[in-house]
């Protein structure tokens, strides 16, 4: 596992290591809008997780997920605020994210 001082440094290094796509959360999938692809929880793996705590404001806290999928042979990153995904996400997707987040 790598150690990064900033979100920017983490994303930059992950991109250098082949995590080229940006993923966002959908209700029961993650999505890469650049290539119009949706992946269900069973279609991707979380390879690495990096947590960043906001020094002055907890709202600045974030989690970076390094994600890979055999579907399309994709690697990418998803950046999320702590707990932000919990409200509008399916239980299956939430379980997958929490398994690597806690």
C-alpha positions, 0 to 999 in steps of 0.5 A: 500500500502506498502513502500519500499526503494529498488527494491530488498526489494519490490520484496522480500516482494511481493514474501513472499506475494505469487507473485511468478512468473516473468512476462515480456512484449510481444507485446500484452500480458505479459508472464511467461516463467517459465510456458510458459503462456501468458496473454492478458490484460483482463486476469490479474489485476495489484494489486499494483505498486511501482515506484523507481527513480534512485538517480544519473541516470534516467536510473536506474528508475523502476516500479514494477507491482504486477500482479494477474490472475484468469487464472491459479490462478497466482500471480507474478511481472513484473519489467520495466524501466519507459516508456520502454514498450511504443515502442513495446506494443499494445495499449490495453496493454499500456493502462492497464499499464499506467492506474496504472503507472501514 
